[in-house]
Amino acid sequence: MKTTLNFANLLTLFRIASIPLIATLFFSSIDNARPIAAIVFILAALTDWFDGWVAREYDLSSRFGAFLDPVADKLVVSVALILIVQSDPSLTNAVIASIIIGREITISALREWMAELGERHHVSVIGFAKLKTILQMVGLSCMLFSKSLFGIDIYLIGTICLIGSVVLTLWTMFIYLFKAWPIISKGENL
């Protein structure tokens, strides 16, 4: 493991630092505030991929980065969902946000508990979770952008992507719970 403040971790910290900027731009009265907020969100989302690549490629993995990266992801996604629900408080948006945020809290708690039991490998990231993340980032980017582009309803595309991510969100949550069930059901460690 390498030093805590390396380039990969600085990218992750950028992702967290971008949150107030995204929120400020989202509510700003400047021209194209929402598309600009979406662009900052996209840049932050890209650092999720890039910081992992940098850490692997240049052997910059650290315990701090392993902790901070998923926290940054959950913070950026949760804040974007809250902004969208606040600006468009529809039942669909509220249900989407509730499921995504609820799943993240549930799986984070499950992973922490499984780690305490020395069984974290039972709830390691699966491929569907990566697809879920891609759909979330695309969907949230489109919904933050909000405006039509070349006559295409970008917000609707974002909603469709987020609905797809909700299906994968629930699916992956059930997979993680199923994989952890043998440990959970033992009862002796509860």
Secondary structure, DSSP 8 states (H G I E B T S, - for coil): ---SS-HHHHHHHHHHHHHHHHHHHHH--STTHHHHHHHHHHHHHHHHHHHHHHHHHTT---HHHHHHHHHHHHHHHHHHHHHHHHHS--HHHHHHHHHHHHHHHHHHHHHHHHHHTT-GGGG---HHHHHHHHHHHHHHHHHHH-S-BTTB-HHHHHHHHHHHHHHHHHHHHHHHHHHHHHHHTT-TT-
